[in-house]
């Protein structure tokens, strides 16, 4: 190794000698490069190429140049810029810088920069100058000035030189803040002066703006001077409260409460106190306080109210509590005081209307005259029918609600119909069968036993004047109004100066008096039902009997019209339904209208539109069958269809249909014939004589009844040709022709026709007796009755 080094020295000496020699003896640049390359290949030397490749540097020389540049640039150099200046690859420069840092602890490599101790001391000196100028400095703000991390400035610059170069103190709460002692003393003096001058709660922000000191210094002084005051919270939203102000608050609260016996939250708030409970605990710990919405009331005032209330109840009078309590207390506070004072026994004996307390005894005395008024109105409502209308409307409303809920009763259920009739009868229906009325009477008695002292039926409960939400408007009746009650009560209260409470008393007693009035109305209504009960039974029975007779007549008339050809049968059927069928339908429609309490002012002869309206407006139990009956009246092609609809309607109306009895049918036919003969005997009108005679002969010959009009006489005579002899047939035909001529002559109303009319009348007069004798003496011969 030493031999190699000696050879290197020798070669170096030769190289220097060659350079110092004349050009003829010097090596060319190429030879030099070859020599260096050879040395590098043999690893005899270690060199660093420049970026342009024209120069070589050793590692030691590069380190020396790096130190030189660091010194020239003031102790802080950027490696990127240094690589550019030295014209050496950045990686070589960075490697060199790291080698220097490992050997020299005073060097720092930070953010691609190389910093030595001289730069650190210069920065520390500059920081000390800033402290001298401002008195305070924040490391965080210096990062932007020196473009260095706060941690480096704090740990490598300030703290190592604190007390040496940087003459300052570090903040105990914020380690990045440093300040001088003179700065702290100056600010403390400002704060102490401001705090000593404050006598009321002051926002922290106001003190900071006034003194211009940092917030932490302010809190530092407040903690040191805790005897002067305290802060609500350590933030800009807090307040500084001097102790002298707290003493003033305590003295004012104690003096005001001792003098007046109460405190208002408003007055407490004006003192700057927000928590009333803490006020009581701090300033009035031994007082018994009642908390209301706006006040704190002492026991003295409460005792005064209690004594006055006991006296009021004992005398059965009234008390205006506002005359006892201070005017600062509002109605809500008075209500809370009364709620505190009242015992359960007191509550049952009084009613409160704002600040005025009325005893039950006093109120009952005021409304004594209203009970008679309620009874009078109840009597008037029953006599006018208003109460009955109310019951009907209520029942219809309940039925509609039940239908919407899917609880509508089936038409074919006998028990359901009976229950429906029971409800109607209990609600005061006009009409109905005996079964319905008996059920109603039992129901009424049952309700009376179950509600002693109350109303006798659920229908008597006072209704709401407005419908329940979602349930539609309920049926209601107002037998007595609050206005009428208030008018009577006002006369009693006026001498006491309490007339302003007449409406309140009226509204309070309105449900009671309304219930009493409804109970009285129901009582009177029940009495009227008992009186009319017998009449209702008789009415139902008479209608049932009449409809049974009409039903049998139609059935018997059907047998007679079936003997005619089809074209004549249709005409006779139409006439039968138009007359007797219409009468049946009218009777049932009027019965259902009365049963459902429908407001109809129709007579006994109803039109088709009136019948349809009654059917549509009737209760659900009647509606389908009655609508079918009205439709069958106009559309039926047979009598059986109409009779079937009639049977269903009679069944729904709780009317019994008598069974068919052939013996009675024969008696009816016989009675019908005698009735026609009696009419014929007393009849003088030729047309009517002919009509009656034809019907009599038809009844005798066929043993059936026929319901026909004068238009059907020709068809009847044609049918009777086989039953009459030739002579009798000739008489009837002649008489029929004369009647037609007379009718045509009378319809012409001409003067020329009068002689002919007299002559025709004379001829008819001669034949009338003959026709009557034929009809009266006619006997059945050879014609079998068609069943």
VOGU-3710 file (C-alpha; in Angstrom, 3 decimals, decimal comma):
1> xxxxxxxxxx> 0,000/0,000/0,000  2,887/2,353/0,855  4,568/1,431/-2,405  1,470/2,371/-4,329  1,214/5,653/-2,507  4,872/6,419/-3,262  4,190/5,706/-6,899  1,250/8,082/-6,817  3,389/10,812/-5,307  6,004/10,232/-7,940
11> xxxxxxxxxx> 3,485/10,407/-10,720  1,990/13,555/-9,237  5,430/15,154/-9,084  6,059/14,177/-12,670  2,659/15,571/-13,625  3,371/18,884/-11,941  6,819/19,034/-13,484  5,337/18,418/-16,881  2,788/21,198/-16,451  5,437/23,666/-15,406
21> xxxxxxxxxx> 7,633/22,750/-18,309  7,353/24,282/-21,727  4,592/23,263/-24,059  6,839/20,861/-25,815  7,266/18,950/-22,589  3,592/19,190/-21,332  0,975/16,375/-21,591  -1,932/16,946/-23,826  -5,445/17,163/-22,409  -6,236/13,817/-23,907
31> xxxxxxxxxx> -3,220/12,240/-22,223  -4,334/13,693/-18,924  -7,773/12,272/-19,312  -6,333/8,886/-20,151  -4,059/9,000/-17,132  -6,939/9,938/-14,809  -9,159/7,250/-16,329  -6,406/4,722/-15,780  -6,062/5,779/-12,156  -9,809/5,568/-11,604
41> xxxxxxxxxx> -9,980/2,101/-13,214  -7,256/0,891/-10,950  -9,121/2,512/-8,062  -6,072/4,447/-7,138  -8,072/7,690/-6,840  -11,787/8,564/-6,101  -13,080/11,619/-7,959  -16,451/13,240/-8,629  -17,394/14,436/-12,077  -19,014/17,821/-12,602
51> xxxxxxxxxx> -22,360/18,042/-14,425  -20,631/19,071/-17,704  -17,952/16,335/-17,281  -15,059/18,772/-17,793  -13,790/18,801/-14,224  -13,042/16,349/-11,444  -13,484/16,876/-7,711  -12,468/14,828/-4,785  -14,861/14,235/-1,893  -12,780/16,337/0,449
61> xxxxxxxxxx> -12,698/19,214/-1,958  -16,504/19,004/-2,407  -17,003/19,126/1,368  -14,713/22,154/1,570  -16,624/23,940/-1,171  -19,978/23,120/0,543  -18,713/24,650/3,811  -17,408/27,674/1,919  -20,813/28,249/0,236  -22,628/27,796/3,588
71> xxxxxxxxxx> -20,399/30,424/5,136  -20,778/32,821/2,195  -24,609/32,517/2,279  -24,850/33,303/5,988  -25,168/29,847/7,444  -28,283/28,682/5,498  -28,146/27,198/2,013  -30,581/25,270/-0,149  -29,042/22,059/-1,523  -30,764/22,470/-4,877
81> xxxxxxxxxx> -29,224/25,896/-5,324  -25,887/24,631/-3,980  -25,817/21,807/-6,549  -26,396/24,355/-9,281  -23,655/26,675/-8,046  -21,096/23,864/-7,640  -22,141/22,251/-10,943  -22,292/18,885/-9,192  -25,018/16,278/-9,176  -27,669/16,921/-6,441
91> xxxxxxxxxx> -27,309/13,429/-5,032  -23,575/13,962/-4,502  -24,253/17,282/-2,784  -26,971/15,753/-0,619  -24,689/12,877/0,344  -21,926/15,315/1,234  -24,317/17,396/3,353  -25,427/14,318/5,318  -21,792/13,345/5,883  -21,107/16,826/7,251
101> xxxxxxxxxx> -24,127/16,651/9,572  -22,968/13,327/10,998  -19,557/14,774/11,802  -20,715/18,232/12,952  -23,651/18,475/15,415  -23,947/22,228/14,940  -25,179/21,695/11,400  -28,877/21,042/10,703  -30,397/19,518/7,617  -34,027/20,685/7,344
111> xxxxxxxxxx> -36,496/20,856/4,427  -33,666/20,323/1,881  -31,632/23,102/3,500  -28,350/23,083/5,375  -28,279/25,393/8,426  -25,350/26,025/10,730  -25,207/27,436/14,246  -24,319/30,963/13,166  -27,655/31,260/11,358  -29,498/29,914/14,404
121> xxxxxxxxxx> -27,925/32,525/16,662  -28,674/35,294/14,208  -32,368/34,232/14,093  -32,461/34,084/17,902  -31,059/37,596/18,019  -33,699/38,834/15,594  -36,449/37,187/17,687  -35,086/38,941/20,765  -35,265/42,254/18,919  -38,928/41,596/18,028
131> xxxxxxxxxx> -39,671/40,783/21,674  -38,096/44,059/22,701  -40,339/45,913/20,263  -43,671/44,112/20,832  -43,246/42,536/24,262  -44,808/39,287/22,991  -44,153/36,931/20,163  -45,813/33,790/18,829  -43,654/31,102/17,273  -46,524/30,229/14,931
141> xxxxxxxxxx> -46,331/33,657/13,319  -42,533/33,381/12,866  -42,867/30,327/10,641  -44,019/32,502/7,783  -41,258/35,037/8,425  -38,350/32,559/8,411  -39,944/29,785/6,342  -39,051/27,281/9,012  -41,200/24,815/10,992  -42,508/26,004/14,346
151> xxxxxxxxxx> -40,987/22,994/16,109  -37,497/23,843/14,781  -37,813/27,484/15,742  -39,015/26,518/19,219  -36,710/23,579/20,000  -33,555/24,540/18,054  -33,640/28,332/18,046  -35,599/29,853/20,943  -35,442/27,363/23,821  -31,639/26,679/23,582
161> xxxxxxxxxx> -31,006/30,441/23,591  -33,727/31,388/26,114  -32,181/33,547/28,791  -28,940/33,866/26,754  -29,846/35,550/23,500  -33,671/35,516/23,755  -34,494/37,419/26,936  -38,149/36,397/27,555  -40,518/34,043/29,445  -42,459/31,193/27,965
171> xxxxxxxxxx> -46,236/31,161/28,464  -47,225/28,301/30,760  -50,429/27,598/28,835  -49,163/28,108/25,287  -45,563/26,969/24,785  -45,359/28,790/21,434  -45,854/32,192/23,083  -43,027/34,158/24,667  -43,204/37,546/26,337  -41,012/39,923/28,290
181> xxxxxxxxxx> -41,469/40,633/31,968  -42,055/44,323/31,364  -44,844/43,502/28,909  -46,626/41,324/31,490  -46,270/43,943/34,225  -47,610/46,689/31,952  -50,702/44,666/30,933  -51,400/43,508/34,467  -51,446/47,088/35,607  -54,029/47,924/32,906
191> xxxxxxxxxx> -56,248/44,991/33,853  -56,066/45,701/37,589  -57,128/49,276/37,023  -60,052/48,237/34,806  -61,307/45,542/37,189  -61,115/47,887/40,165  -63,265/50,438/38,321  -66,028/47,998/37,248  -69,151/47,938/39,487  -71,600/45,946/37,366
201> xxxxxxxxxx> -71,476/42,835/35,172  -69,382/43,614/32,122  -68,750/41,433/29,086  -65,242/40,073/28,752  -65,080/41,464/25,220  -65,722/44,980/26,546  -62,835/44,697/29,038  -60,547/43,336/26,335  -61,471/46,143/23,951  -61,017/48,738/26,699
211> xxxxxxxxxx> -57,614/47,582/27,924  -56,256/46,093/24,698  -54,507/43,277/26,596  -54,411/39,635/25,521  -57,193/37,440/26,806  -54,883/35,109/28,713  -53,350/38,028/30,587  -56,827/39,150/31,607  -57,717/35,733/33,034  -54,310/35,565/34,709
221> xxxxxxxxxx> -54,970/38,818/36,556  -58,566/37,820/37,424  -57,280/34,618/39,021  -54,661/36,575/40,954  -57,241/39,184/42,026  -60,128/36,794/42,845  -61,177/39,089/45,714  -62,392/41,694/43,205  -64,754/39,467/41,180  -65,178/36,406/38,977
231> xxxxxxxxxx> -66,055/35,461/35,417  -69,077/33,406/34,327  -67,106/31,475/31,703  -63,598/31,633/30,249  -64,667/32,758/26,780  -65,565/35,921/24,930  -69,226/35,199/25,675  -68,610/35,370/29,427  -69,036/38,251/31,813  -66,973/39,644/34,623
241> xxxxxxxxxx> -69,063/40,055/37,749  -67,511/42,158/40,511  -68,203/40,993/44,045  -69,528/44,404/44,982  -72,335/43,892/42,469  -73,257/40,497/43,988  -73,497/42,150/47,402  -75,775/44,838/45,958  -77,987/42,133/44,361  -78,285/40,206/47,590
251> xxxxxxxxxx> -79,215/43,283/49,589  -81,838/44,426/47,058  -83,487/40,971/46,864  -83,685/40,641/50,639  -85,067/44,149/51,165  -87,699/43,889/48,388  -88,913/40,457/49,506  -89,128/41,530/53,129  -91,166/44,595/52,203  -93,513/43,075/49,563
261> xxxxxxxxxx> -93,516/39,335/50,190  -92,822/38,388/46,556  -90,296/38,697/43,740  -90,979/38,854/40,008  -88,764/37,137/37,500  -88,615/40,376/35,543  -87,108/42,290/38,462  -84,671/39,443/39,098  -83,681/39,465/35,433  -83,035/43,223/35,577
271> xxxxxxxxxx> -80,489/42,495/38,298  -78,718/40,158/35,900  -79,895/36,979/37,630  -81,382/34,306/35,371  -81,867/31,311/37,674  -84,659/32,015/40,172  -84,047/28,817/42,134  -80,417/29,712/42,734  -81,507/33,189/43,832  -83,753/31,687/46,507
281> xxxxxxxxxx> -81,067/29,276/47,647  -78,394/31,983/47,822  -80,275/35,000/49,143  -83,401/33,559/50,862  -82,403/30,132/52,151  -84,802/30,131/55,128  -87,933/31,393/53,319  -90,786/29,128/52,146  -91,288/30,136/48,527  -94,019/29,222/46,007
291> xxxxxxxxxx> -92,774/29,313/42,423  -95,256/30,499/39,775  -94,725/31,206/36,106  -93,595/34,801/36,599  -93,123/35,252/40,360  -91,730/33,946/43,620  -94,343/34,323/46,368  -93,686/34,148/50,084  -95,663/32,281/52,711  -97,272/35,443/54,133
301> xxxxxxxxxx> -99,234/36,136/50,963  -100,138/32,463/50,627  -101,516/32,436/54,169  -103,628/35,523/53,423  -105,141/33,877/50,358  -105,845/30,666/52,248  -107,614/32,474/55,117  -109,767/34,502/52,719  -110,649/31,376/50,727  -111,783/29,482/53,825
311> xxxxxxxxxx> -113,984/32,403/54,842  -115,463/32,603/51,325  -116,392/28,897/51,335  -117,832/29,122/54,836  -120,126/32,024/53,875  -121,042/30,627/50,423  -120,030/33,824/48,612  -117,279/34,774/46,172  -113,705/36,074/46,338  -111,659/38,268/44,002
321> xxxxxxxxxx> -108,112/37,052/44,662  -106,570/39,958/42,725  -107,588/42,286/45,573  -105,369/40,311/47,973  -102,324/39,635/45,828  -100,028/42,367/44,411  -100,901/43,875/41,049  -97,629/42,605/39,589  -99,066/39,074/39,565  -100,875/38,154/36,366
331> xxxxxxxxxx> -103,842/35,827/35,879  -101,559/32,839/35,288  -99,725/33,498/38,553  -103,031/33,804/40,408  -104,193/30,481/38,947  -101,011/28,768/40,164  -101,410/30,310/43,634  -104,976/29,036/43,819  -103,878/25,599/42,633  -101,312/25,583/45,445
341> xxxxxxxxxx> -103,824/26,784/48,054  -106,769/24,565/47,108  -107,215/21,296/48,912  -109,231/18,459/47,292  -112,194/19,427/49,475  -111,982/23,071/48,401  -111,846/22,143/44,720  -115,219/20,420/44,985  -116,808/23,529/46,532  -115,627/26,286/44,186
351> xxxxxxxxxx> -115,174/27,221/40,539  -112,494/29,608/39,315  -113,176/32,214/36,645  -109,880/34,040/36,166  -108,966/35,832/39,399  -112,492/35,423/40,806  -113,505/32,338/42,800  -117,230/31,505/43,031  -118,532/28,920/45,454  -120,931/26,245/44,239
361> xxxxxxxxxx> -123,564/27,545/46,657  -123,341/31,034/45,195  -123,463/29,746/41,609  -126,471/27,498/42,270  -128,303/30,470/43,729  -127,545/32,501/40,612  -128,951/29,886/38,176  -131,940/28,841/40,247  -134,356/30,526/37,843  -132,883/28,706/34,834
371> xxxxxxxxxx> -134,278/25,313/35,877  -137,848/26,457/35,273  -136,804/27,884/31,911  -135,256/24,519/30,920  -138,485/22,673/31,793  -140,594/25,143/29,799  -138,385/24,768/26,732  -138,499/20,970/27,023  -142,292/21,020/27,082  -142,400/23,347/24,084
381> xxxxxxxxxx> -139,990/21,121/22,097  -142,127/18,015/22,664  -145,366/19,809/21,804  -143,909/21,272/18,591  -142,353/17,956/17,518  -138,780/19,351/17,487  -137,606/16,751/20,005  -139,090/13,904/17,978  -137,342/15,208/14,862  -134,035/15,321/16,752
391> xxxxxxxxxx> -134,408/11,679/17,810  -135,172/10,614/14,245  -132,190/12,485/12,788  -129,903/11,002/15,405  -131,081/7,479/14,651  -130,616/8,012/10,898  -127,100/9,317/11,487  -126,216/6,253/13,552  -127,601/3,996/10,840  -125,471/5,739/8,201
401> xxxxxxxxxx> -122,348/5,337/10,327  -123,168/1,681/10,919  -123,665/1,146/7,205  -120,261/2,653/6,375  -118,639/0,401/8,958  -120,099/-2,675/7,311  -122,593/-3,326/10,079  -125,811/-2,953/8,080  -128,290/-5,651/9,039  -129,447/-8,187/6,395
411> xxxxxxxxxx> -132,882/-7,738/4,854  -133,875/-11,382/5,259  -133,139/-11,701/8,981  -136,273/-11,624/11,038  -134,435/-10,981/14,320  -132,454/-8,125/12,727  -135,625/-6,486/11,501  -137,164/-6,786/14,917  -134,069/-5,131/16,419  -134,275/-2,356/13,840
421> xxxxxxxxxx> -137,931/-1,759/14,712  -137,057/-1,733/18,389  -134,523/1,031/17,822  -137,006/3,052/15,815  -139,721/2,693/18,403  -137,295/3,618/21,197  -136,307/6,707/19,195  -139,903/7,906/18,979  -141,085/6,603/15,630  -144,613/7,380/14,547
431> xxxxxxxxxx> -146,284/4,098/13,631  -144,785/0,640/13,747  -146,127/-2,697/14,838  -147,129/-3,778/18,293  -143,922/-5,780/18,614  -141,818/-2,656/18,022  -143,702/-0,657/20,638  -143,498/-3,405/23,248  -139,727/-3,687/22,721  -139,389/0,074/23,079
441> xxxxxxxxxx> -141,247/0,071/26,399  -138,993/-2,656/27,816  -135,863/-0,860/26,631  -136,934/2,366/28,277  -137,513/0,680/31,611  -134,180/-1,067/31,432  -132,301/2,173/30,794  -134,147/3,882/33,617  -132,986/1,291/36,123  -129,408/1,416/34,854
451> xxxxxxxxxx> -128,980/5,222/35,105  -130,495/6,416/38,343  -130,427/10,171/38,595  -129,366/10,458/34,960  -131,158/10,364/31,678  -133,352/7,328/30,946  -132,005/6,575/27,498  -128,831/7,074/25,587  -130,718/9,272/23,131  -131,182/11,831/25,874
461> xxxxxxxxxx> -127,524/12,600/26,346  -126,706/16,171/25,291  -125,103/16,207/21,879  -122,078/18,126/20,874  -123,005/21,250/18,974  -120,253/20,401/16,515  -119,609/17,018/14,946  -116,716/14,908/16,045  -113,633/15,089/13,887  -113,756/12,588/11,110
471> xxxxxxxxxx> -117,298/11,439/12,030  -119,386/14,107/10,319  -121,894/16,371/12,020  -123,966/14,703/14,720  -127,681/15,307/15,083  -128,250/17,921/17,785  -131,001/19,909/19,447  -130,589/22,966/21,618  -133,500/23,274/23,999  -131,871/26,061/26,002
481> xxxxxxxxxx> -129,079/28,383/24,862  -126,174/29,913/26,801  -127,474/33,325/25,822  -130,778/32,684/27,600  -128,973/31,400/30,689  -126,616/34,406/30,682  -129,550/36,812/30,482  -131,143/35,381/33,636  -127,835/35,059/35,506  -126,816/38,617/34,660
491> xxxxxxxxxx> -129,803/39,986/36,563  -128,646/38,157/39,691  -124,951/39,095/39,348  -125,473/42,753/38,499  -126,046/43,931/42,118  -122,744/42,263/43,098  -120,874/43,909/40,231  -120,089/40,517/38,708  -122,205/40,769/35,558  -119,062/40,246/33,445
501> xxxxxxxxxx> -119,085/36,585/34,555  -122,628/35,904/33,364  -121,381/34,316/30,132  -118,838/32,203/32,010  -121,528/30,917/34,344  -123,853/30,317/31,410  -121,212/28,299/29,572  -120,477/26,342/32,750  -124,106/25,475/33,475  -125,146/25,067/29,835
511> xxxxxxxxxx> -124,285/21,305/29,652  -126,042/20,680/32,977  -129,188/22,615/32,064  -129,159/21,201/28,535  -128,989/17,673/29,945  -131,772/18,500/32,396  -133,880/19,934/29,591  -133,316/16,869/27,425  -134,216/14,607/30,338  -137,425/16,546/30,908
521> xxxxxxxxxx> -138,235/16,411/27,193  -137,681/12,675/27,153  -139,917/12,267/30,186  -142,705/14,244/28,535  -142,140/12,352/25,304  -142,457/8,997/27,069  -145,740/10,145/28,606  -147,048/11,164/25,203  -145,964/7,795/23,777  -147,903/5,969/26,454
531> xxxxxxxxxx> -151,015/8,018/25,698  -150,749/7,417/21,982  -149,665/3,810/22,283  -153,166/2,399/21,913  -153,936/4,664/18,961  -150,744/3,537/17,233  -151,695/-0,130/17,622  -155,127/0,538/16,175  -153,632/2,455/13,235  -151,210/-0,343/12,443
541> xxxxxxxxxx> -153,986/-2,953/12,641  -156,344/-0,946/10,421  -153,665/-0,461/7,735  -152,823/-4,160/7,891  -156,485/-5,093/7,481  -156,958/-2,720/4,569  -153,890/-4,020/2,754  -155,000/-7,623/3,291  -158,376/-6,791/1,692  -156,721/-5,072/-1,266
551> xxxxxxxxxx> -154,308/-7,990/-1,675  -157,201/-10,502/-1,744  -159,210/-8,340/-4,172  -156,264/-8,157/-6,595  -155,731/-11,895/-6,316  -159,413/-12,617/-7,045  -159,560/-10,091/-9,869  -156,580/-11,822/-11,443  -158,646/-15,018/-11,920  -161,272/-13,115/-13,839
561> xxxxxxxxxx> -158,918/-11,290/-16,214  -157,133/-14,561/-17,076  -160,330/-15,717/-18,887  -159,787/-13,093/-21,605  -157,490/-13,215/-24,616  -153,915/-12,063/-24,161  -154,441/-8,593/-25,645  -157,413/-7,902/-23,392  -155,596/-9,399/-20,399  -152,809/-6,818/-20,776
571> xxxxxxxxxx> -155,325/-3,963/-20,757  -157,186/-5,339/-17,733  -153,886/-5,980/-15,888  -152,725/-2,428/-16,541  -156,023/-1,043/-15,241  -155,944/-3,305/-12,186  -152,442/-2,175/-11,174  -153,232/1,436/-11,964  -156,166/1,422/-9,534  -155,907/-1,164/-6,785
581> xxxxxxxxxx> -152,127/-1,671/-7,175  -151,552/2,059/-6,850  -153,704/2,149/-3,736  -151,634/-0,658/-2,163  -148,378/1,087/-3,050  -149,615/4,427/-1,694  -150,656/2,909/1,619  -147,287/1,226/2,104  -145,327/4,340/1,094  -147,266/6,510/3,531
591> xxxxxxxxxx> -146,776/3,944/6,281  -143,002/3,796/5,692  -142,807/7,610/5,534  -144,473/7,832/8,932  -142,279/5,004/10,265  -139,097/6,792/9,179  -140,329/10,241/10,222  -139,875/11,578/6,703  -140,982/15,165/6,297  -143,706/14,656/3,681
601> xxxxxxxxxx> -146,691/16,894/3,179  -148,264/14,644/0,548  -151,909/13,618/0,472  -153,230/10,079/0,244  -152,970/10,017/-3,562  -149,257/9,937/-4,314  -147,623/10,486/-7,686  -144,969/8,170/-9,035  -142,266/10,729/-8,240  -143,475/11,074/-4,649
611> xxxxxxxxxx> -143,490/7,315/-4,138  -139,975/7,042/-5,550  -138,706/9,827/-3,269  -140,184/8,152/-0,182  -138,615/4,828/-1,149  -135,182/6,405/-1,705  -135,306/8,434/1,537  -136,543/5,590/3,753  -134,391/3,607/6,165  -132,146/0,863/4,867
621> xxxxxxxxxx> -134,457/-1,852/6,199  -137,360/-0,612/4,047  -135,559/0,851/1,049  -134,848/-2,218/-1,161  -138,310/-3,789/-0,890  -140,172/-0,492/-1,241  -138,143/0,449/-4,313  -138,893/-2,977/-5,805  -142,632/-2,500/-5,120  -142,687/0,918/-6,807
631> xxxxxxxxxx> -140,875/-0,549/-9,797  -143,211/-3,552/-9,972  -146,220/-1,213/-10,065  -145,161/0,172/-13,444  -143,227/-2,721/-14,992  -144,960/-5,928/-13,878  -146,371/-8,052/-16,712  -148,229/-10,346/-14,344  -150,208/-9,887/-11,180  -148,068/-12,489/-9,433
641> xxxxxxxxxx> -144,939/-10,324/-9,767  -146,690/-7,388/-8,159  -148,182/-9,533/-5,394  -144,758/-11,036/-4,640  -143,265/-7,531/-4,222  -146,233/-6,618/-2,029  -145,710/-9,643/0,204  -142,042/-8,736/0,778  -142,917/-5,162/1,648  -145,640/-6,270/4,060
651> xxxxxxxxxx> -143,165/-8,609/5,717  -140,612/-5,816/6,171  -143,328/-3,589/7,642  -144,199/-6,294/10,191  -147,648/-6,833/8,700  -149,118/-10,314/8,532  -150,680/-11,572/5,334  -153,751/-13,733/5,840  -153,729/-17,224/4,365  -155,860/-18,009/1,321
661> xxxxxxxxxx> -159,246/-19,451/2,302  -161,416/-20,696/-0,603  -164,578/-20,546/1,495  -163,903/-16,909/2,299  -163,097/-16,305/-1,367  -166,568/-17,594/-2,310  -168,124/-15,339/0,291  -166,166/-12,408/-1,054  -167,323/-13,137/-4,613  -170,912/-13,407/-3,372
671> xxxxxxxxxx> -170,618/-10,140/-1,442  -169,077/-8,525/-4,492  -172,027/-9,662/-6,645  -174,574/-8,335/-4,147  -172,726/-5,072/-4,013  -172,897/-4,728/-7,784  -176,615/-5,600/-7,768  -177,288/-2,958/-5,144  -175,435/-0,362/-7,190  -177,330/-1,438/-10,314
681> xxxxxxxxxx> -180,660/-1,065/-8,564  -179,965/2,559/-7,608  -178,166/3,471/-10,856  -179,859/5,609/-13,588  -176,905/6,398/-15,830  -177,166/4,187/-18,973  -173,398/3,776/-19,383  -172,966/2,768/-15,756  -175,985/0,472/-15,924  -174,426/-1,333/-18,870
691> xxxxxxxxxx> -171,066/-1,564/-17,071  -172,564/-2,946/-13,829  -174,819/-5,388/-15,664  -171,891/-6,785/-17,668  -169,805/-7,252/-14,493  -172,696/-8,937/-12,656  -173,334/-11,402/-15,458  -169,570/-12,088/-15,752  -169,305/-12,760/-11,999  -172,332/-15,093/-11,995
701> xxxxxxxxxx> -171,345/-16,974/-15,110  -167,653/-17,483/-14,211  -167,838/-17,394/-10,406  -164,919/-14,931/-10,516  -164,539/-11,212/-9,989  -163,488/-8,733/-12,642  -162,067/-5,250/-12,225  -162,581/-3,338/-15,441  -163,398/0,163/-16,636  -166,102/1,268/-19,096
711> xxxxxxxxxx> -163,646/0,920/-21,963  -163,583/-2,820/-21,440  -167,400/-3,315/-21,667  -167,221/-4,322/-25,349  -164,631/-7,032/-24,557  -166,743/-8,259/-21,633  -169,903/-8,478/-23,804  -167,979/-10,367/-26,464  -166,838/-12,852/-23,799  -170,427/-13,247/-22,500
721> xxxxxxxxxx> -171,911/-14,170/-25,871  -171,814/-17,839/-24,922  -173,384/-17,234/-21,526  -176,317/-15,106/-22,799  -179,240/-16,248/-24,877  -179,714/-14,822/-28,326  -182,455/-12,477/-27,136  -180,408/-11,299/-24,132  -177,360/-10,815/-26,321  -179,415/-8,758/-28,770
731> xxxxxxxxxx> -180,716/-6,535/-25,952  -177,214/-5,915/-24,608  -175,798/-5,194/-28,053  -178,611/-2,759/-28,814  -178,209/-1,095/-25,436  -174,442/-0,886/-25,942  -174,849/0,731/-29,374  -177,293/3,290/-27,985  -174,905/4,169/-25,157  -172,093/4,722/-27,630
741> xxxxxxxxxx> -174,328/6,918/-29,795  -175,401/8,931/-26,792  -171,832/9,461/-25,671  -170,745/10,517/-29,173  -173,687/12,903/-29,445  -172,954/14,504/-26,106  -169,310/14,931/-26,980  -170,158/16,744/-30,241  -172,090/19,549/-28,385  -173,880/20,606/-31,602
751> xxxxxxxxxx> -177,447/21,895/-31,793  -178,343/19,396/-34,510  -177,515/16,481/-32,235  -179,918/17,432/-29,450  -183,064/15,860/-31,027  -181,124/12,649/-31,655  -179,815/12,645/-28,065  -183,342/12,950/-26,688  -184,538/10,162/-28,892  -181,562/7,928/-27,876
761> xxxxxxxxxx> -182,155/8,721/-24,221  -185,810/7,746/-24,597  -184,853/4,422/-26,178  -182,267/3,777/-23,466  -184,849/4,523/-20,788  -187,108/1,846/-22,237  -184,302/-0,753/-22,349  -182,655/0,130/-18,969  -185,219/-1,789/-16,953  -184,904/-4,772/-19,274
771> xxxxxxxxxx> -181,111/-4,810/-18,851  -181,474/-4,574/-15,045  -183,955/-7,494/-15,037  -181,639/-9,629/-17,173  -178,683/-8,936/-14,857  -180,727/-9,361/-11,672  -182,346/-12,609/-12,775  -179,337/-14,108/-14,542  -178,293/-17,554/-13,391  -175,260/-19,668/-14,240
781> xxxxxxx> -175,941/-22,169/-16,959  -173,374/-24,325/-18,703  -170,270/-22,305/-17,878  -167,599/-23,823/-15,632  -165,565/-21,485/-13,430  -161,862/-21,386/-14,253  -159,740/-21,708/-11,167
//
